[in-house]
């Protein structure tokens, strides 16, 4: 594939394989053997789901003749291999009404909320699985990972209950099933869920090929000096557009720990903030941590050169950089000065020297190749 996105008919009339063949004829297409293999598996699943739907409509009302539900697919591989892009293409191609595509982090947050609401039931997890089955035939979960014991305990049963009720699961992950929740507390209680994933889903490794997001980011400078220049703004706009690659994008405030925070733009995996919004208010490290866990890429505009009278803003900025750095978040920023010149006068202490060093390191290929930490790195 390439970093370009290719349109898919909204009516679901095109299969993943047909879409991929059409995409291969577009300018900028880059062939990737691993992705081509994944397209073949996605196309096979698409055909099975289309046949299942036709047979189910034919046999409606005749319970003994209900067709067998297709098995799902587990795509795993390194960061930037196009897993999400492939899943989104499959989702767009599938003309199902009862389909849902959601990021794993948001899915688990929703699961925890619903489990609390169902606390009075004898078996709330079974009730939740029933609710999912009624609303969703095909569930696309992006970036499946487990690093929290509460999630592990719930998923240990929920995966089995959903698949047992006929929910078809398509998921992406940076890890193979056996690599989920490594060294986690009470991991033995999660092992049955891993076995269910391996038994019920076809596991496919899509490693081998290019890191498309890294390619897009490596071509452009990520720390732009001249924060208020039209050139810097245009470069950030272009890089943001390349990273979202057709994802739904909006400018509505996002909620972080119960507080509304303004964004210039935000999509599923990237958010664009202004320095004044993040570092001139009353935000703290916990909020920065939530942002770092939620977004693999953060844009930050209009970083000023800070003197002694901006000590509070400078301190928040160092917190923000530390949290983003520790969680391997990719930072694209525009500033009035280079990293080593951001802090002047009494502000230029050893702590801010470290911040400048980290800002420089965050632009290196070594840093960009590291996997994003979506939950496990804390304060």
C-alpha positions as CSV (number, residue, x, y, z in Angstrom):
1,X,0.0,0.0,0.0
2,X,1.1,3.6,0.3
3,X,0.5,6.4,2.7
4,X,-2.2,7.6,0.4
5,X,-5.9,6.7,1.0
6,X,-8.2,5.4,-1.7
7,X,-11.9,5.9,-1.7
8,X,-14.3,3.0,-1.2
9,X,-17.9,3.1,-2.5
10,X,-20.3,3.8,0.4
11,X,-22.8,1.2,-0.8
12,X,-20.6,-1.7,0.1
13,X,-20.6,-2.9,-3.5
14,X,-16.8,-3.5,-3.7
15,X,-15.0,-6.4,-2.0
16,X,-11.7,-5.8,-0.2
17,X,-9.8,-7.6,-3.1
18,X,-11.5,-5.5,-5.7
19,X,-10.8,-2.4,-3.8
20,X,-7.1,-3.4,-3.4
21,X,-6.8,-4.0,-7.1
22,X,-8.3,-0.7,-7.9
23,X,-6.0,1.0,-5.4
24,X,-3.0,-0.6,-7.0
25,X,-3.7,1.3,-10.2
26,X,-3.6,4.7,-8.4
27,X,-0.5,7.0,-8.3
28,X,1.6,6.5,-5.2
29,X,0.7,2.9,-4.7
30,X,3.5,0.8,-3.1
31,X,3.1,-3.0,-3.2
32,X,3.5,-4.8,0.1
33,X,3.5,-8.6,0.1
34,X,2.4,-8.8,3.7
35,X,-0.5,-6.5,3.2
36,X,-1.5,-8.3,0.0
37,X,-1.7,-11.5,1.9
38,X,-3.9,-9.8,4.6
39,X,-6.2,-8.5,1.8
40,X,-6.6,-12.1,0.6
41,X,-7.7,-13.2,4.1
42,X,-10.0,-10.2,4.5
43,X,-11.6,-10.8,1.2
44,X,-12.2,-14.5,2.2
45,X,-13.9,-13.3,5.4
46,X,-15.9,-10.7,3.4
47,X,-17.2,-13.5,1.1
48,X,-18.1,-15.7,4.0
49,X,-20.0,-12.9,5.7
50,X,-21.8,-12.1,2.4
51,X,-22.8,-15.8,2.0
52,X,-23.8,-16.0,5.7
53,X,-26.1,-13.0,5.3
54,X,-27.7,-14.4,2.2
55,X,-28.3,-17.8,3.7
56,X,-29.6,-16.4,7.0
57,X,-32.1,-14.3,5.1
58,X,-33.1,-17.4,3.1
59,X,-33.6,-19.5,6.3
60,X,-35.1,-16.8,8.5
61,X,-37.5,-18.4,10.9
62,X,-36.2,-22.0,10.3
63,X,-33.9,-22.4,13.4
64,X,-32.6,-25.8,12.3
65,X,-31.3,-24.5,9.1
66,X,-29.4,-21.5,10.4
67,X,-26.0,-21.2,8.7
68,X,-22.8,-21.4,10.6
69,X,-21.3,-18.1,11.6
70,X,-17.9,-17.3,10.0
71,X,-14.8,-17.2,12.1
72,X,-13.0,-13.9,12.6
73,X,-9.5,-12.7,12.0
74,X,-6.7,-11.5,14.2
75,X,-4.2,-9.2,12.4
76,X,-1.0,-8.5,14.3
77,X,2.3,-6.8,13.5
78,X,4.6,-3.9,14.3
79,X,3.6,-0.2,14.5
80,X,2.8,1.4,11.2
81,X,2.3,-1.7,9.1
82,X,-1.1,-0.6,7.9
83,X,-3.2,-2.9,10.1
84,X,-5.7,-0.2,10.9
85,X,-5.8,0.9,7.3
86,X,-6.7,-2.6,6.2
87,X,-9.3,-3.1,8.8
88,X,-11.0,0.2,7.9
89,X,-11.0,-0.8,4.3
90,X,-12.7,-4.1,5.2
91,X,-15.2,-2.3,7.4
92,X,-16.1,0.2,4.6
93,X,-16.5,-2.6,2.1
94,X,-18.9,-4.7,4.3
95,X,-22.6,-3.8,3.6
96,X,-23.8,-4.9,7.1
97,X,-26.1,-2.8,9.3
98,X,-25.0,-4.5,12.5
99,X,-21.3,-3.8,12.3
100,X,-19.2,-1.7,14.6
101,X,-15.6,-0.4,14.5
102,X,-14.1,0.9,17.7
103,X,-10.7,1.4,19.3
104,X,-9.9,-1.2,22.0
105,X,-9.3,1.5,24.6
106,X,-12.7,3.1,24.0
107,X,-14.3,-0.4,23.9
108,X,-13.0,-1.3,27.3
109,X,-14.0,2.1,28.8
110,X,-17.5,1.4,27.6
111,X,-17.4,-2.2,28.9
112,X,-16.4,-1.0,32.4
113,X,-19.2,1.6,32.4
114,X,-21.8,-1.0,31.4
115,X,-20.6,-3.5,33.9
116,X,-21.1,-0.9,36.7
117,X,-24.6,-0.2,35.4
118,X,-25.4,-4.0,35.4
119,X,-24.0,-4.6,38.9
120,X,-27.4,-5.7,40.2
121,X,-27.7,-8.6,37.8
122,X,-26.8,-12.2,38.8
123,X,-24.4,-12.5,35.8
124,X,-23.7,-8.9,34.4
125,X,-21.1,-10.2,32.0
126,X,-23.5,-12.5,30.3
127,X,-26.1,-9.7,30.1
128,X,-23.5,-7.5,28.5
129,X,-22.5,-10.2,26.0
130,X,-26.2,-10.6,25.1
131,X,-26.5,-6.8,24.5
132,X,-23.4,-6.8,22.2
133,X,-24.7,-9.8,20.2
134,X,-28.1,-8.1,19.7
135,X,-26.5,-4.9,18.3
136,X,-23.4,-6.2,16.6
137,X,-22.8,-9.0,14.2
138,X,-19.3,-7.9,13.2
139,X,-17.1,-6.2,15.7
140,X,-13.9,-4.5,14.5
141,X,-11.5,-3.9,17.5
142,X,-8.4,-1.8,16.7
143,X,-5.2,-2.2,18.7
144,X,-6.2,-5.1,20.9
145,X,-3.9,-5.2,24.0
146,X,-4.2,-6.1,27.6
147,X,-2.0,-4.5,30.3
148,X,-4.5,-4.0,33.1
149,X,-5.7,-6.7,35.5
150,X,-9.3,-5.4,35.5
151,X,-9.4,-5.6,31.7
152,X,-7.8,-9.1,31.8
153,X,-10.4,-10.4,34.3
154,X,-13.3,-9.2,32.2
155,X,-11.9,-10.2,28.8
156,X,-11.1,-13.6,30.1
157,X,-14.8,-14.4,29.8
158,X,-16.2,-11.7,27.6
159,X,-14.3,-12.8,24.5
160,X,-15.6,-16.4,25.0
161,X,-19.2,-15.1,25.6
162,X,-19.2,-12.9,22.5
163,X,-17.8,-15.4,20.1
164,X,-20.0,-18.1,21.6
165,X,-23.0,-16.0,20.7
166,X,-22.0,-15.6,17.1
167,X,-20.3,-12.2,17.1
168,X,-17.6,-12.1,14.4
169,X,-14.5,-10.5,15.6
170,X,-11.9,-8.7,13.5
171,X,-9.1,-7.2,15.5
172,X,-5.7,-5.7,15.1
173,X,-2.9,-5.8,17.6
174,X,0.9,-5.1,17.9
175,X,1.2,-8.5,19.7
176,X,0.4,-12.1,18.8
177,X,-2.3,-13.7,21.0
178,X,0.4,-15.5,23.1
179,X,2.1,-12.1,23.7
180,X,-1.0,-10.5,25.2
181,X,-0.8,-9.5,28.9
182,X,2.8,-10.7,29.4
183,X,3.9,-11.1,33.0
184,X,0.6,-9.6,34.1
185,X,-0.9,-10.3,37.5
186,X,-3.0,-13.5,37.6
187,X,-2.2,-14.0,33.9
188,X,-3.3,-17.7,34.2
189,X,-6.9,-16.4,34.4
190,X,-6.4,-14.8,31.0
191,X,-4.9,-17.8,29.3
192,X,-8.3,-19.4,28.4
193,X,-9.2,-16.1,26.5
194,X,-6.0,-16.4,24.6
195,X,-6.8,-20.0,23.6
196,X,-10.3,-18.9,22.5
197,X,-8.7,-16.2,20.3
198,X,-6.4,-18.7,18.7
199,X,-9.1,-21.3,18.2
200,X,-11.9,-19.0,17.0
201,X,-9.9,-16.4,14.9
202,X,-7.4,-16.9,12.1
203,X,-4.2,-15.3,13.3
204,X,-2.2,-13.5,10.7
205,X,1.1,-11.7,11.0
206,X,1.4,-8.6,8.7
207,X,5.0,-7.7,9.6
208,X,7.4,-7.3,6.7
209,X,7.2,-4.2,4.6
210,X,7.2,-0.5,5.3
211,X,6.2,1.5,8.4
212,X,4.0,3.9,6.5
213,X,3.4,6.4,9.3
214,X,7.1,6.6,10.0
215,X,7.8,7.2,6.3
216,X,5.3,10.0,6.3
217,X,6.8,11.6,9.4
218,X,10.5,11.1,8.5
219,X,10.2,13.1,5.3
220,X,9.3,16.3,7.2
221,X,10.9,18.2,10.1
222,X,8.7,17.6,13.2
223,X,9.9,20.5,15.3
224,X,9.2,23.6,13.2
225,X,10.9,26.9,14.2
226,X,8.7,29.9,13.3
227,X,5.5,29.1,15.1
228,X,3.4,31.9,13.6
229,X,4.7,31.6,10.0
230,X,2.4,30.5,7.2
231,X,5.0,28.0,6.1
232,X,5.0,26.2,9.5
233,X,1.2,26.1,9.7
234,X,1.0,24.7,6.2
235,X,3.6,22.0,7.0
236,X,1.7,21.0,10.1
237,X,-1.6,20.9,8.2
238,X,0.0,18.7,5.5
239,X,1.6,16.3,8.0
240,X,-1.6,16.0,10.0
241,X,-3.6,15.2,6.9
242,X,-1.1,12.5,5.9
243,X,-1.2,10.9,9.3
244,X,-5.0,10.7,9.6
245,X,-5.2,9.0,6.2
246,X,-8.9,9.4,5.8
247,X,-9.9,8.9,9.4
248,X,-12.8,10.9,10.7
249,X,-11.6,14.2,12.0
250,X,-13.3,17.0,14.0
251,X,-12.6,20.2,16.0
252,X,-14.9,19.6,19.0
253,X,-13.3,19.7,22.5
254,X,-12.2,16.4,23.9
255,X,-13.0,15.2,27.4
256,X,-10.0,14.4,29.5
257,X,-10.6,13.3,33.1
258,X,-14.0,15.1,33.1
259,X,-12.7,18.3,31.7
260,X,-13.3,19.7,28.2
261,X,-10.1,20.6,26.4
262,X,-10.1,22.5,23.2
263,X,-8.3,21.0,20.2
264,X,-7.6,22.5,16.8
265,X,-8.3,19.0,15.3
266,X,-8.6,15.5,16.6
267,X,-9.0,12.1,15.0
268,X,-8.8,8.6,16.5
269,X,-5.1,8.4,16.9
270,X,-3.9,12.0,16.8
271,X,-4.9,15.3,18.4
272,X,-3.7,18.9,17.7
273,X,-3.5,21.3,20.6
274,X,-2.3,24.9,21.1
275,X,0.4,25.6,23.7
276,X,-1.9,28.1,25.4
277,X,-4.6,25.5,25.9
278,X,-2.3,22.8,27.4
279,X,0.3,24.8,29.3
280,X,-1.3,28.1,30.3
281,X,-4.2,26.7,32.2
282,X,-4.5,24.5,35.3
283,X,-3.8,21.2,33.6
284,X,-1.7,18.7,35.4
285,X,0.4,15.6,34.8
286,X,-2.6,13.2,35.1
287,X,-4.3,14.9,32.3
288,X,-1.2,14.8,30.2
289,X,-0.9,11.1,30.9
290,X,-4.4,10.5,29.7
291,X,-3.6,12.4,26.5
292,X,-0.4,10.4,26.0
293,X,-2.2,7.1,26.5
294,X,-5.0,8.0,24.2
295,X,-3.1,9.5,21.2
296,X,0.0,8.0,19.6
297,X,0.7,11.3,17.9
298,X,0.2,14.8,19.3
299,X,0.5,18.1,17.5
300,X,1.4,21.2,19.6
301,X,1.3,24.7,18.0
302,X,2.8,28.1,19.0
303,X,5.3,27.1,21.7
304,X,6.8,30.5,22.9
305,X,10.3,31.2,24.0
306,X,9.9,31.2,27.8
307,X,11.5,33.6,30.3
308,X,11.3,33.9,34.1
309,X,7.8,35.4,34.1
310,X,6.5,32.2,32.4
311,X,7.9,29.8,34.9
312,X,4.5,28.1,35.5
313,X,4.0,27.6,31.8
314,X,7.5,26.3,31.4
315,X,7.0,23.8,34.2
316,X,3.8,22.5,32.7
317,X,5.6,22.2,29.3
318,X,8.3,20.1,30.9
319,X,5.7,17.9,32.5
320,X,4.0,17.5,29.1
321,X,7.2,16.6,27.3
322,X,8.3,14.2,30.0
323,X,4.9,12.3,29.8
324,X,4.9,12.2,26.0
325,X,8.5,11.1,25.9
326,X,8.0,8.3,28.5
327,X,5.0,7.0,26.5
328,X,6.7,7.1,23.1
329,X,4.2,9.6,21.7
330,X,5.2,11.2,18.4
331,X,5.3,15.0,18.8
332,X,4.9,17.5,15.9
333,X,5.3,21.0,17.1
334,X,5.8,24.6,16.0
335,X,7.9,26.9,18.2
336,X,9.3,30.4,18.3
337,X,12.8,28.9,19.0
338,X,14.8,25.7,18.6
339,X,14.5,23.3,21.6
340,X,17.8,24.4,23.2
341,X,16.8,28.0,23.0
342,X,13.2,27.7,24.4
343,X,14.1,28.7,27.9
344,X,15.9,31.9,28.7
345,X,17.3,33.7,31.7
346,X,16.5,32.1,35.1
347,X,14.4,29.5,33.4
348,X,17.3,27.7,31.8
349,X,17.9,25.2,34.6
350,X,19.1,21.6,34.4
351,X,15.5,20.4,34.3
352,X,14.8,22.4,31.1
353,X,18.0,21.3,29.6
354,X,16.7,17.8,29.9
355,X,13.5,18.8,28.2
356,X,15.4,20.4,25.3
357,X,17.4,17.2,24.9
358,X,14.2,15.1,24.9
359,X,12.6,17.3,22.3
360,X,15.6,16.8,20.0
361,X,15.6,13.0,20.6
362,X,11.9,12.8,19.8
363,X,12.7,13.7,16.2
364,X,15.2,10.8,15.8
365,X,14.3,7.7,13.8
366,X,15.3,5.6,16.9
367,X,12.5,7.3,18.9
368,X,10.0,7.2,16.1
369,X,10.4,3.4,15.7
370,X,9.5,2.7,19.3
371,X,6.0,1.4,20.0
372,X,3.5,3.8,21.6
373,X,2.6,3.0,25.2
374,X,-1.2,3.2,25.4
375,X,-1.6,2.5,29.1
376,X,1.3,0.8,30.9
377,X,3.6,3.7,31.6
378,X,2.5,5.7,34.6
379,X,3.7,8.8,36.5
